[in-house]
Amino acid sequence: MTTAAPAPKVRATVRPTGENRTMTWIWNVIGLGFAAVMAFPIYWMIITTFKTNKDLISKDPTFWPSSFSFQSFQTIFDDKDFLPSLQNTLLITLGSVVLGLVVGFLGAVAVARFSFRGRSFFIVTMLVVQMVPLLAIIVPLFVVMNGAGMTGTLFGVMLAYLVFTVPYVIWTLRSFIVNIPSELDEAAMVDGCTQWGAFFRVILPLTLPGLITTGVYCWIQAWNEFIVANTLLSTGGQRTAMGWLTFYATTPTRGADYGAQMAGALMVSLPVILMFVLFQKKVSAGLTAGAVKG
């Protein structure tokens, strides 16, 4: 006895109605308008760096330079404090991100994989610490760092940045590690791996997208930070790029050199923009990698 083959399923297609198409166009226009508003300050900063003095002091704003000039960039590179300040920011940011990822990653593994007394309180504390503004802790932080002889040094600023990088790394990476089945660790140890071997062969590779995502956001936080660096470096005669940009724009002797100020702002912002563009795909993958229980 033969059975009849099941009839093929017919997939119903829903064609958009005129009302749906209209709403789509409306939302697209709203989205483009919002994007234009958000992008205009960036556009204005970029074109201002290429304007001549005539365009800069013109009574009527010009939305496109009459002629392109690189004088603003030459002005900031002639400033003897610009490149050292940029170098200080690079060293501080790189050191704080590496230290924050190492310490925070180990802390996240401990919180996600081990049970100990006060574990829940520790997790809540990591969240609460991120809610405290830096202005609220800058005075006690300065007292502690000054007592340790760390003020006026780049390494002292690196350690101070751990105050906001480590809690963020622990809180973020914990969700990635929790979503890695513990059976993988156990299987690796059954196959002969030690606990550290299971860490390097299982947890670390699977957490790599989260590490990249967290590292990029820690880099942005550290690069753009001003209050802590300005306070701790006030006794050492050094500055970060944000400190240089702030004092360059407010020094009365330089006058209102808007072209040079915008060129400095562009050069200070460029490393963050380039890093985000280079790691955009990995950041997008890392944002969703820990979202589903694996």
MIDOSE-1310 file (N, C-alpha, C; in nm, 2 decimals, decimal comma, always signed):
residues 294
mtta	+0,09/-0,12/+0,00/+0,00/+0,00/+0,00/+0,09/+0,12/+0,00; +0,07/+0,21/-0,10/+0,15/+0,33/-0,11/+0,07/+0,45/-0,05; +0,15/+0,54/+0,01/+0,08/+0,66/+0,06/+0,11/+0,78/-0,04; +0,02/+0,86/-0,04/+0,03/+0,98/-0,13/+0,14/+1,07/-0,07
apap	+0,22/+1,13/-0,16/+0,32/+1,23/-0,11/+0,25/+1,35/-0,06; +0,30/+1,41/+0,04/+0,24/+1,53/+0,10/+0,24/+1,65/+0,00; +0,14/+1,72/+0,00/+0,13/+1,83/-0,10/+0,23/+1,94/-0,06; +0,30/+2,00/-0,15/+0,40/+2,10/-0,12/+0,33/+2,22/-0,05
kvra	+0,41/+2,28/+0,04/+0,35/+2,39/+0,11/+0,37/+2,52/+0,02; +0,26/+2,59/+0,02/+0,26/+2,72/-0,05/+0,29/+2,83/+0,04; +0,39/+2,90/+0,02/+0,43/+3,01/+0,10/+0,35/+3,14/+0,06; +0,28/+3,19/+0,15/+0,20/+3,31/+0,12/+0,29/+3,43/+0,13
tvrp	+0,28/+3,51/+0,03/+0,36/+3,64/+0,03/+0,27/+3,75/+0,06; +0,31/+3,83/+0,15/+0,24/+3,95/+0,19/+0,30/+4,07/+0,12; +0,22/+4,13/+0,03/+0,27/+4,25/-0,04/+0,24/+4,37/+0,04; +0,34/+4,46/+0,05/+0,31/+4,58/+0,12/+0,20/+4,67/+0,06
tgen	+0,11/+4,71/+0,14/+0,01/+4,80/+0,09/+0,06/+4,94/+0,07; -0,02/+5,03/+0,01/+0,02/+5,16/-0,01/+0,04/+5,24/+0,12; -0,04/+5,20/+0,23/-0,02/+5,27/+0,36/+0,11/+5,23/+0,42; +0,15/+5,10/+0,41/+0,28/+5,05/+0,46/+0,39/+5,12/+0,39
rtmt	+0,38/+5,13/+0,26/+0,49/+5,20/+0,19/+0,51/+5,34/+0,23; +0,39/+5,41/+0,25/+0,40/+5,55/+0,29/+0,46/+5,57/+0,43; +0,43/+5,48/+0,52/+0,49/+5,49/+0,65/+0,64/+5,46/+0,65; +0,68/+5,36/+0,56/+0,82/+5,33/+0,55/+0,90/+5,46/+0,50
wiwn	+0,84/+5,52/+0,40/+0,90/+5,64/+0,35/+0,91/+5,75/+0,45; +0,81/+5,76/+0,53/+0,80/+5,87/+0,64/+0,91/+5,84/+0,74; +0,92/+5,71/+0,79/+1,02/+5,68/+0,88/+1,17/+5,69/+0,83; +1,18/+5,66/+0,70/+1,31/+5,68/+0,64/+1,35/+5,82/+0,63
vigl	+1,26/+5,91/+0,60/+1,29/+6,05/+0,60/+1,32/+6,11/+0,73; +1,25/+6,06/+0,84/+1,28/+6,10/+0,97/+1,42/+6,05/+1,01; +1,45/+5,93/+0,98/+1,58/+5,88/+1,01/+1,69/+5,95/+0,94; +1,67/+5,99/+0,82/+1,77/+6,06/+0,74/+1,79/+6,20/+0,80
gfaa	+1,68/+6,26/+0,84/+1,68/+6,40/+0,90/+1,76/+6,39/+1,03; +1,73/+6,29/+1,11/+1,80/+6,28/+1,24/+1,95/+6,26/+1,22; +1,98/+6,17/+1,12/+2,12/+6,15/+1,09/+2,19/+6,27/+1,04; +2,12/+6,35/+0,96/+2,18/+6,48/+0,92/+2,21/+6,58/+1,03
vmaf	+2,12/+6,58/+1,13/+2,13/+6,67/+1,24/+2,25/+6,63/+1,33; +2,27/+6,50/+1,35/+2,37/+6,44/+1,43/+2,51/+6,46/+1,36; +2,51/+6,45/+1,22/+2,64/+6,45/+1,15/+2,68/+6,59/+1,12; +2,59/+6,69/+1,13/+2,63/+6,83/+1,09/+2,74/+6,88/+1,17
piyw	+2,75/+6,87/+1,31/+2,86/+6,92/+1,38/+3,00/+6,86/+1,34; +2,99/+6,73/+1,30/+3,12/+6,67/+1,26/+3,16/+6,73/+1,12; +3,06/+6,74/+1,03/+3,09/+6,81/+0,90/+3,14/+6,95/+0,92; +3,08/+7,02/+1,01/+3,13/+7,16/+1,04/+3,27/+7,17/+1,09
miit	+3,30/+7,07/+1,18/+3,44/+7,07/+1,24/+3,54/+7,04/+1,13; +3,51/+6,94/+1,04/+3,60/+6,90/+0,93/+3,62/+7,02/+0,83; +3,52/+7,08/+0,79/+3,54/+7,19/+0,69/+3,60/+7,31/+0,75; +3,58/+7,33/+0,88/+3,64/+7,45/+0,94/+3,79/+7,44/+0,94
tfkt	+3,84/+7,31/+0,95/+3,99/+7,30/+0,95/+4,05/+7,33/+0,82; +3,98/+7,33/+0,71/+4,03/+7,36/+0,58/+4,00/+7,50/+0,53; +3,93/+7,58/+0,62/+3,90/+7,72/+0,58/+4,01/+7,81/+0,59; +4,01/+7,92/+0,51/+4,11/+8,02/+0,52/+4,07/+8,12/+0,63
nkdl	+4,16/+8,21/+0,66/+4,12/+8,31/+0,76/+4,01/+8,40/+0,72; +4,00/+8,42/+0,59/+3,89/+8,50/+0,53/+3,76/+8,44/+0,56; +3,75/+8,31/+0,53/+3,62/+8,24/+0,56/+3,59/+8,23/+0,71; +3,69/+8,21/+0,79/+3,67/+8,20/+0,93/+3,62/+8,32/+1,00
iskd	+3,66/+8,44/+0,96/+3,62/+8,56/+1,02/+3,50/+8,63/+0,94; +3,45/+8,56/+0,84/+3,34/+8,61/+0,76/+3,22/+8,63/+0,84; +3,14/+8,73/+0,82/+3,02/+8,76/+0,90/+2,92/+8,66/+0,86; +2,91/+8,61/+0,74/+2,81/+8,51/+0,70/+2,88/+8,38/+0,69
ptfw	+2,82/+8,28/+0,76/+2,89/+8,14/+0,76/+2,89/+8,08/+0,62; +3,00/+8,02/+0,59/+3,02/+7,95/+0,46/+3,02/+7,80/+0,48; +2,93/+7,73/+0,41/+2,91/+7,59/+0,43/+3,01/+7,51/+0,34; +3,09/+7,58/+0,27/+3,19/+7,51/+0,19/+3,31/+7,61/+0,17
pssf	+3,43/+7,57/+0,20/+3,54/+7,67/+0,19/+3,56/+7,72/+0,05; +3,58/+7,85/+0,04/+3,61/+7,91/-0,09/+3,74/+7,86/-0,15; +3,84/+7,83/-0,07/+3,96/+7,77/-0,11/+4,01/+7,69/+0,01; +4,08/+7,58/-0,01/+4,13/+7,49/+0,09/+4,26/+7,53/+0,14
sfqs	+4,28/+7,53/+0,27/+4,41/+7,57/+0,33/+4,44/+7,47/+0,45; +4,57/+7,44/+0,46/+4,62/+7,34/+0,56/+4,69/+7,42/+0,67; +4,67/+7,55/+0,68/+4,74/+7,63/+0,78/+4,70/+7,59/+0,92; +4,58/+7,55/+0,94/+4,53/+7,51/+1,07/+4,61/+7,39/+1,13
fqti	+4,63/+7,29/+1,04/+4,70/+7,17/+1,08/+4,85/+7,21/+1,11; +4,91/+7,30/+1,02/+5,04/+7,34/+1,05/+5,06/+7,41/+1,18; +4,96/+7,49/+1,22/+4,96/+7,56/+1,34/+4,97/+7,47/+1,46; +4,88/+7,36/+1,46/+4,88/+7,27/+1,58/+5,01/+7,19/+1,59
fddk	+5,06/+7,15/+1,47/+5,18/+7,06/+1,47/+5,30/+7,15/+1,51; +5,30/+7,28/+1,49/+5,41/+7,37/+1,53/+5,40/+7,39/+1,68; +5,29/+7,36/+1,74/+5,28/+7,37/+1,89/+5,37/+7,26/+1,95; +5,46/+7,30/+2,04/+5,56/+7,20/+2,09/+5,49/+7,10/+2,19
dflp	+5,37/+7,14/+2,24/+5,30/+7,05/+2,34/+5,20/+6,95/+2,28; +5,18/+6,96/+2,15/+5,07/+6,88/+2,09/+5,11/+6,74/+2,08; +5,22/+6,71/+2,01/+5,26/+6,57/+1,99/+5,30/+6,50/+2,12; +5,37/+6,56/+2,22/+5,39/+6,50/+2,35/+5,26/+6,47/+2,42
slqn	+5,16/+6,56/+2,41/+5,03/+6,53/+2,48/+4,96/+6,41/+2,41; +4,97/+6,41/+2,28/+4,91/+6,29/+2,21/+4,98/+6,16/+2,24; +5,11/+6,17/+2,26/+5,18/+6,05/+2,30/+5,15/+6,00/+2,44; +5,13/+6,10/+2,53/+5,09/+6,07/+2,67/+4,96/+6,00/+2,67
tlli	+4,86/+6,05/+2,59/+4,73/+5,99/+2,58/+4,74/+5,85/+2,53; +4,82/+5,83/+2,43/+4,83/+5,69/+2,37/+4,89/+5,59/+2,47; +4,99/+5,63/+2,54/+5,05/+5,55/+2,64/+4,96/+5,52/+2,76; +4,89/+5,62/+2,81/+4,80/+5,60/+2,92/+4,68/+5,51/+2,87
tlgs	+4,62/+5,54/+2,76/+4,51/+5,46/+2,71/+4,55/+5,31/+2,69; +4,66/+5,29/+2,62/+4,70/+5,16/+2,59/+4,73/+5,08/+2,72; +4,80/+5,14/+2,82/+4,83/+5,08/+2,94/+4,71/+5,05/+3,02; +4,61/+5,14/+3,03/+4,49/+5,12/+3,11/+4,40/+5,02/+3,05
vvlg	+4,40/+5,01/+2,92/+4,31/+4,91/+2,85/+4,37/+4,77/+2,87; +4,50/+4,76/+2,86/+4,56/+4,62/+2,88/+4,55/+4,58/+3,02; +4,58/+4,67/+3,12/+4,57/+4,63/+3,26/+4,42/+4,60/+3,29; +4,33/+4,69/+3,24/+4,19/+4,67/+3,27/+4,14/+4,54/+3,22
lvvg	+4,18/+4,50/+3,09/+4,13/+4,37/+3,04/+4,19/+4,25/+3,11; +4,31/+4,26/+3,15/+4,37/+4,14/+3,22/+4,31/+4,12/+3,36; +4,30/+4,23/+3,43/+4,25/+4,22/+3,57/+4,10/+4,19/+3,56; +4,03/+4,27/+3,48/+3,88/+4,25/+3,47/+3,84/+4,11/+3,41
flga	+3,92/+4,06/+3,32/+3,89/+3,93/+3,26/+3,90/+3,82/+3,36; +4,01/+3,82/+3,44/+4,03/+3,73/+3,55/+3,92/+3,74/+3,65; +3,88/+3,86/+3,69/+3,77/+3,88/+3,78/+3,64/+3,83/+3,73; +3,62/+3,85/+3,60/+3,49/+3,80/+3,53/+3,49/+3,65/+3,53
vava	+3,60/+3,58/+3,51/+3,61/+3,44/+3,51/+3,58/+3,39/+3,65; +3,63/+3,45/+3,75/+3,61/+3,41/+3,89/+3,46/+3,43/+3,93; +3,40/+3,54/+3,89/+3,26/+3,56/+3,92/+3,17/+3,46/+3,85; +3,20/+3,43/+3,72/+3,11/+3,35/+3,64/+3,13/+3,20/+3,67
rfsf	+3,25/+3,16/+3,71/+3,28/+3,01/+3,71/+3,29/+2,96/+3,86; +3,31/+3,04/+3,96/+3,33/+3,00/+4,09/+3,22/+3,06/+4,18; +3,19/+2,98/+4,28/+3,09/+3,02/+4,39/+3,17/+3,05/+4,51; +3,15/+3,17/+4,57/+3,22/+3,21/+4,69/+3,12/+3,31/+4,77
rgrs	+3,15/+3,32/+4,90/+3,07/+3,40/+4,98/+3,08/+3,55/+4,94; +2,97/+3,62/+4,93/+2,97/+3,76/+4,88/+2,97/+3,78/+4,73; +2,95/+3,67/+4,66/+2,96/+3,68/+4,51/+2,85/+3,77/+4,46; +2,73/+3,76/+4,50/+2,62/+3,84/+4,45/+2,64/+3,99/+4,49
ffiv	+2,69/+4,01/+4,61/+2,72/+4,15/+4,66/+2,83/+4,21/+4,57; +2,93/+4,13/+4,53/+3,04/+4,18/+4,45/+2,99/+4,22/+4,31; +2,90/+4,14/+4,25/+2,84/+4,17/+4,12/+2,76/+4,30/+4,12; +2,68/+4,31/+4,23/+2,60/+4,43/+4,24/+2,69/+4,55/+4,26
tmlv	+2,80/+4,53/+4,34/+2,90/+4,64/+4,36/+2,96/+4,69/+4,23; +2,99/+4,60/+4,14/+3,05/+4,63/+4,01/+2,95/+4,72/+3,93; +2,82/+4,69/+3,94/+2,72/+4,78/+3,87/+2,71/+4,91/+3,94; +2,71/+4,92/+4,07/+2,69/+5,04/+4,14/+2,81/+5,13/+4,12
vqmv	+2,93/+5,08/+4,11/+3,05/+5,16/+4,09/+3,05/+5,23/+3,96; +2,99/+5,17/+3,86/+2,98/+5,24/+3,73/+2,88/+5,35/+3,73; +2,79/+5,36/+3,83/+2,69/+5,46/+3,84/+2,75/+5,59/+3,91; +2,86/+5,57/+3,98/+2,92/+5,68/+4,06/+3,00/+5,77/+3,96
plla	+2,97/+5,90/+3,96/+3,04/+5,99/+3,87/+3,18/+6,01/+3,92; +3,27/+6,04/+3,82/+3,41/+6,06/+3,86/+3,44/+6,18/+3,95; +3,35/+6,28/+3,93/+3,37/+6,40/+4,02/+3,35/+6,36/+4,17; +3,27/+6,26/+4,19/+3,25/+6,22/+4,33/+3,36/+6,15/+4,40
iivp	+3,45/+6,09/+4,32/+3,57/+6,02/+4,37/+3,70/+6,08/+4,34; +3,70/+6,20/+4,27/+3,83/+6,25/+4,23/+3,91/+6,30/+4,35; +3,85/+6,36/+4,45/+3,93/+6,40/+4,57/+3,99/+6,29/+4,64; +3,91/+6,18/+4,69/+3,98/+6,07/+4,75/+4,07/+6,00/+4,67
lfvv	+4,05/+5,99/+4,53/+4,14/+5,93/+4,44/+4,28/+6,00/+4,44; +4,27/+6,13/+4,44/+4,39/+6,22/+4,44/+4,47/+6,20/+4,57; +4,39/+6,19/+4,68/+4,46/+6,17/+4,81/+4,53/+6,04/+4,82; +4,47/+5,93/+4,77/+4,53/+5,80/+4,77/+4,65/+5,80/+4,68
mnga	+4,64/+5,85/+4,55/+4,75/+5,85/+4,46/+4,86/+5,94/+4,50; +4,83/+6,05/+4,57/+4,93/+6,14/+4,62/+5,01/+6,07/+4,73; +4,94/+6,00/+4,82/+5,00/+5,93/+4,93/+5,10/+5,82/+4,88; +5,06/+5,76/+4,76/+5,14/+5,66/+4,71/+5,25/+5,71/+4,62
gmtg	+5,26/+5,84/+4,60/+5,36/+5,90/+4,52/+5,34/+5,88/+4,37; +5,21/+5,87/+4,33/+5,18/+5,84/+4,19/+5,13/+5,96/+4,11; +5,11/+6,07/+4,18/+5,06/+6,19/+4,11/+5,17/+6,25/+4,02; +5,13/+6,30/+3,91/+5,23/+6,36/+3,82/+5,30/+6,26/+3,73
tlfg	+5,25/+6,13/+3,73/+5,32/+6,03/+3,65/+5,21/+5,96/+3,56; +5,25/+5,92/+3,45/+5,16/+5,85/+3,35/+5,11/+5,72/+3,41; +5,20/+5,65/+3,48/+5,16/+5,52/+3,54/+5,05/+5,54/+3,64; +5,06/+5,64/+3,72/+4,96/+5,67/+3,82/+4,82/+5,69/+3,75
vmla	+4,82/+5,76/+3,64/+4,69/+5,78/+3,57/+4,64/+5,65/+3,51; +4,73/+5,56/+3,47/+4,69/+5,43/+3,42/+4,62/+5,35/+3,53; +4,68/+5,35/+3,65/+4,62/+5,28/+3,76/+4,49/+5,35/+3,80; +4,48/+5,48/+3,80/+4,35/+5,55/+3,83/+4,24/+5,51/+3,74
ylvf	+4,28/+5,49/+3,61/+4,17/+5,46/+3,51/+4,11/+5,32/+3,54; +4,18/+5,24/+3,61/+4,13/+5,11/+3,65/+4,00/+5,12/+3,73; +3,98/+5,23/+3,79/+3,86/+5,25/+3,87/+3,73/+5,24/+3,79; +3,74/+5,28/+3,66/+3,62/+5,27/+3,58/+3,63/+5,17/+3,47
tvpy	+3,75/+5,12/+3,44/+3,77/+5,02/+3,33/+3,74/+4,88/+3,39; +3,80/+4,85/+3,51/+3,78/+4,71/+3,56/+3,64/+4,68/+3,59; +3,56/+4,76/+3,66/+3,42/+4,72/+3,68/+3,34/+4,70/+3,55; +3,37/+4,79/+3,45/+3,30/+4,77/+3,32/+3,34/+4,64/+3,26
viwt	+3,47/+4,60/+3,26/+3,51/+4,48/+3,20/+3,45/+4,36/+3,27; +3,45/+4,36/+3,41/+3,40/+4,25/+3,48/+3,25/+4,23/+3,45; +3,17/+4,34/+3,45/+3,03/+4,33/+3,43/+3,00/+4,29/+3,29; +3,07/+4,33/+3,19/+3,04/+4,30/+3,05/+3,09/+4,15/+3,02
lrsf	+3,21/+4,12/+3,06/+3,26/+3,99/+3,02/+3,19/+3,87/+3,10; +3,14/+3,91/+3,21/+3,07/+3,80/+3,29/+2,96/+3,74/+3,21; +2,88/+3,82/+3,14/+2,77/+3,77/+3,06/+2,82/+3,68/+2,95; +2,94/+3,71/+2,89/+3,00/+3,62/+2,79/+3,04/+3,49/+2,84
ivni	+3,10/+3,49/+2,96/+3,16/+3,37/+3,02/+3,05/+3,28/+3,07; +2,94/+3,34/+3,13/+2,83/+3,26/+3,18/+2,76/+3,18/+3,07; +2,76/+3,24/+2,95/+2,70/+3,18/+2,83/+2,78/+3,07/+2,77; +2,90/+3,05/+2,82/+2,99/+2,94/+2,77/+2,96/+2,82/+2,86
psel	+2,91/+2,71/+2,81/+2,87/+2,59/+2,89/+2,99/+2,54/+2,97; +2,97/+2,52/+3,10/+3,08/+2,47/+3,19/+3,12/+2,33/+3,15; +3,04/+2,26/+3,07/+3,07/+2,12/+3,03/+3,19/+2,12/+2,94; +3,21/+2,23/+2,87/+3,33/+2,24/+2,78/+3,46/+2,24/+2,86
deaa	+3,46/+2,31/+2,97/+3,57/+2,31/+3,06/+3,60/+2,17/+3,11; +3,49/+2,11/+3,16/+3,51/+1,97/+3,22/+3,56/+1,87/+3,11; +3,51/+1,89/+2,99/+3,55/+1,80/+2,88/+3,70/+1,82/+2,85; +3,74/+1,95/+2,85/+3,88/+1,97/+2,83/+3,97/+1,91/+2,94
mvdg	+3,93/+1,92/+3,06/+4,01/+1,87/+3,17/+4,00/+1,71/+3,17; +3,89/+1,66/+3,13/+3,89/+1,51/+3,11/+3,99/+1,47/+3,01; +4,01/+1,55/+2,90/+4,10/+1,51/+2,80/+4,25/+1,54/+2,84; +4,27/+1,59/+2,96/+4,41/+1,60/+3,00/+4,45/+1,75/+3,03
ctqw	+4,36/+1,84/+3,00/+4,40/+1,98/+3,03/+4,39/+2,01/+3,18; +4,48/+2,10/+3,22/+4,47/+2,15/+3,36/+4,36/+2,26/+3,36; +4,34/+2,32/+3,48/+4,24/+2,43/+3,48/+4,28/+2,55/+3,40; +4,41/+2,58/+3,41/+4,47/+2,69/+3,33/+4,46/+2,65/+3,18
gaff	+4,49/+2,53/+3,15/+4,48/+2,48/+3,01/+4,34/+2,50/+2,95; +4,24/+2,46/+3,03/+4,10/+2,48/+2,99/+4,07/+2,63/+2,97; +4,13/+2,71/+3,06/+4,11/+2,85/+3,05/+4,16/+2,91/+2,91; +4,28/+2,87/+2,88/+4,34/+2,93/+2,76/+4,29/+2,86/+2,63
rvil	+4,24/+2,73/+2,64/+4,20/+2,66/+2,52/+4,05/+2,67/+2,49; +3,97/+2,70/+2,60/+3,83/+2,70/+2,58/+3,77/+2,84/+2,61; +3,79/+2,89/+2,73/+3,72/+3,02/+2,77/+3,78/+3,14/+2,69; +3,91/+3,15/+2,68/+3,97/+3,26/+2,62/+3,93/+3,27/+2,47
pltl	+3,94/+3,17/+2,39/+3,90/+3,18/+2,25/+3,75/+3,21/+2,23; +3,67/+3,15/+2,31/+3,52/+3,18/+2,30/+3,48/+3,32/+2,35; +3,57/+3,38/+2,43/+3,54/+3,51/+2,48/+3,61/+3,62/+2,40; +3,68/+3,58/+2,30/+3,76/+3,68/+2,22/+3,67/+3,79/+2,16
pgli	+3,55/+3,76/+2,10/+3,47/+3,88/+2,05/+3,43/+3,97/+2,17; +3,40/+3,92/+2,28/+3,36/+4,01/+2,40/+3,48/+4,09/+2,44; +3,60/+4,03/+2,44/+3,72/+4,10/+2,48/+3,75/+4,22/+2,38; +3,73/+4,20/+2,25/+3,75/+4,30/+2,15/+3,65/+4,41/+2,17
ttgv	+3,52/+4,38/+2,19/+3,42/+4,48/+2,21/+3,44/+4,56/+2,34; +3,47/+4,49/+2,45/+3,50/+4,56/+2,57/+3,62/+4,64/+2,56; +3,73/+4,59/+2,49/+3,85/+4,67/+2,48/+3,83/+4,80/+2,40; +3,75/+4,79/+2,30/+3,72/+4,91/+2,22/+3,65/+5,02/+2,30
ycwi	+3,55/+4,98/+2,38/+3,48/+5,08/+2,46/+3,56/+5,13/+2,57; +3,65/+5,04/+2,63/+3,74/+5,09/+2,73/+3,84/+5,19/+2,67; +3,88/+5,17/+2,55/+3,97/+5,26/+2,48/+3,91/+5,40/+2,46; +3,78/+5,40/+2,42/+3,71/+5,52/+2,40/+3,70/+5,60/+2,53
qawn	+3,66/+5,53/+2,64/+3,65/+5,59/+2,77/+3,78/+5,65/+2,82; +3,89/+5,57/+2,81/+4,02/+5,62/+2,85/+4,07/+5,74/+2,77; +4,05/+5,73/+2,64/+4,10/+5,83/+2,55/+4,03/+5,96/+2,57; +3,90/+5,96/+2,59/+3,82/+6,08/+2,61/+3,82/+6,14/+2,75
efiv	+3,88/+6,07/+2,85/+3,88/+6,11/+2,99/+3,96/+6,24/+3,01; +3,91/+6,33/+3,09/+3,98/+6,45/+3,11/+4,00/+6,49/+3,26; +3,90/+6,46/+3,34/+3,90/+6,51/+3,48/+4,02/+6,44/+3,56; +4,02/+6,31/+3,55/+4,12/+6,24/+3,63/+4,26/+6,27/+3,58
antl	+4,28/+6,27/+3,45/+4,42/+6,30/+3,40/+4,46/+6,44/+3,43; +4,37/+6,53/+3,42/+4,41/+6,67/+3,44/+4,44/+6,69/+3,59; +4,37/+6,62/+3,68/+4,39/+6,64/+3,82/+4,52/+6,57/+3,87; +4,55/+6,45/+3,82/+4,67/+6,38/+3,87/+4,79/+6,43/+3,80
lstg	+4,78/+6,48/+3,68/+4,90/+6,53/+3,61/+4,93/+6,68/+3,64; +4,85/+6,74/+3,72/+4,87/+6,88/+3,74/+5,00/+6,92/+3,81; +5,06/+6,82/+3,89/+5,18/+6,84/+3,96/+5,30/+6,80/+3,88; +5,28/+6,73/+3,76/+5,40/+6,68/+3,69/+5,43/+6,76/+3,56
gqrt	+5,35/+6,86/+3,53/+5,38/+6,94/+3,41/+5,35/+6,87/+3,28; +5,28/+6,76/+3,29/+5,24/+6,69/+3,16/+5,09/+6,70/+3,14; +5,05/+6,67/+3,02/+4,91/+6,68/+2,98/+4,88/+6,57/+2,88; +4,75/+6,53/+2,88/+4,70/+6,44/+2,78/+4,64/+6,53/+2,66
amgw	+4,60/+6,46/+2,56/+4,55/+6,53/+2,44/+4,43/+6,61/+2,48; +4,34/+6,56/+2,56/+4,22/+6,63/+2,60/+4,26/+6,75/+2,68; +4,36/+6,74/+2,77/+4,40/+6,86/+2,84/+4,46/+6,96/+2,76; +4,54/+6,92/+2,66/+4,60/+7,01/+2,56/+4,49/+7,09/+2,49
ltfy	+4,40/+7,01/+2,44/+4,29/+7,07/+2,36/+4,21/+7,17/+2,44; +4,18/+7,14/+2,57/+4,10/+7,23/+2,65/+4,18/+7,36/+2,68; +4,31/+7,35/+2,71/+4,39/+7,47/+2,74/+4,42/+7,55/+2,62; +4,43/+7,48/+2,51/+4,46/+7,55/+2,38/+4,34/+7,64/+2,34
attp	+4,22/+7,59/+2,36/+4,10/+7,66/+2,33/+4,07/+7,78/+2,42; +4,13/+7,77/+2,55/+4,10/+7,87/+2,65/+4,21/+7,97/+2,68; +4,33/+7,95/+2,61/+4,44/+8,04/+2,64/+4,41/+8,18/+2,57; +4,41/+8,29/+2,65/+4,38/+8,42/+2,59/+4,48/+8,47/+2,49
trga	+4,61/+8,43/+2,51/+4,72/+8,48/+2,42/+4,70/+8,43/+2,28; +4,64/+8,32/+2,26/+4,62/+8,26/+2,12/+4,51/+8,33/+2,05; +4,41/+8,38/+2,12/+4,30/+8,44/+2,05/+4,20/+8,33/+2,00; +4,11/+8,37/+1,92/+4,00/+8,28/+1,88/+4,05/+8,22/+1,74
dyga	+4,14/+8,12/+1,75/+4,19/+8,05/+1,64/+4,10/+7,93/+1,62; +3,98/+7,95/+1,56/+3,89/+7,84/+1,54/+3,93/+7,73/+1,45; +4,01/+7,77/+1,35/+4,06/+7,67/+1,26/+4,15/+7,57/+1,32; +4,25/+7,63/+1,40/+4,34/+7,54/+1,47/+4,27/+7,46/+1,58
qmag	+4,17/+7,52/+1,65/+4,10/+7,44/+1,75/+4,03/+7,32/+1,69; +3,96/+7,35/+1,57/+3,89/+7,24/+1,51/+3,99/+7,13/+1,45; +4,11/+7,18/+1,40/+4,21/+7,08/+1,36/+4,26/+7,00/+1,47; +4,28/+7,06/+1,59/+4,32/+6,98/+1,70/+4,22/+6,88/+1,75
almv	+4,09/+6,93/+1,75/+3,98/+6,84/+1,79/+3,97/+6,72/+1,69; +3,99/+6,75/+1,56/+3,98/+6,64/+1,46/+4,10/+6,54/+1,48; +4,22/+6,59/+1,50/+4,33/+6,50/+1,52/+4,32/+6,42/+1,65; +4,26/+6,48/+1,75/+4,25/+6,40/+1,88/+4,14/+6,30/+1,86
slpv	+4,03/+6,33/+1,79/+3,92/+6,24/+1,77/+3,95/+6,13/+1,67; +4,05/+6,15/+1,58/+4,07/+6,06/+1,47/+4,11/+5,92/+1,51; +4,20/+5,90/+1,61/+4,23/+5,76/+1,65/+4,11/+5,68/+1,70; +4,02/+5,74/+1,77/+3,91/+5,67/+1,82/+3,82/+5,63/+1,71
ilmf	+3,80/+5,73/+1,61/+3,71/+5,70/+1,50/+3,77/+5,58/+1,41; +3,90/+5,59/+1,39/+3,97/+5,48/+1,31/+3,96/+5,35/+1,38; +3,98/+5,35/+1,51/+3,97/+5,22/+1,58/+3,83/+5,16/+1,57; +3,73/+5,25/+1,59/+3,59/+5,20/+1,58/+3,56/+5,15/+1,44
vlfq	+3,61/+5,21/+1,34/+3,58/+5,17/+1,20/+3,65/+5,04/+1,18; +3,77/+5,02/+1,22/+3,85/+4,90/+1,20/+3,79/+4,78/+1,27; +3,74/+4,80/+1,39/+3,68/+4,69/+1,46/+3,53/+4,69/+1,46; +3,47/+4,75/+1,37/+3,32/+4,76/+1,37/+3,25/+4,63/+1,36
kkvs	+3,30/+4,54/+1,27/+3,24/+4,41/+1,25/+3,26/+4,33/+1,38; +3,38/+4,33/+1,44/+3,40/+4,25/+1,56/+3,32/+4,31/+1,68; +3,30/+4,44/+1,68/+3,22/+4,50/+1,79/+3,08/+4,46/+1,77; +3,03/+4,46/+1,65/+2,89/+4,42/+1,63/+2,87/+4,27/+1,66
aglt	+2,97/+4,19/+1,63/+2,96/+4,04/+1,66/+2,97/+4,02/+1,81; +3,05/+4,10/+1,88/+3,07/+4,09/+2,02/+2,95/+4,13/+2,10; +2,87/+4,23/+2,05/+2,75/+4,28/+2,12/+2,64/+4,17/+2,13; +2,64/+4,08/+2,03/+2,54/+3,98/+2,03/+2,59/+3,84/+2,07
agav	+2,72/+3,83/+2,08/+2,77/+3,70/+2,11/+2,73/+3,64/+2,24; +2,72/+3,73/+2,34/+2,68/+3,69/+2,47/+2,53/+3,71/+2,50; +2,45/+3,73/+2,40/+2,31/+3,75/+2,42/+2,23/+3,63/+2,43; +2,27/+3,52/+2,38/+2,20/+3,39/+2,37/+2,26/+3,29/+2,46
kg	+2,19/+3,22/+2,54/+2,24/+3,11/+2,62/+2,29/+3,00/+2,53; +2,42/+2,97/+2,54/+2,48/+2,87/+2,44/+2,47/+2,73/+2,48
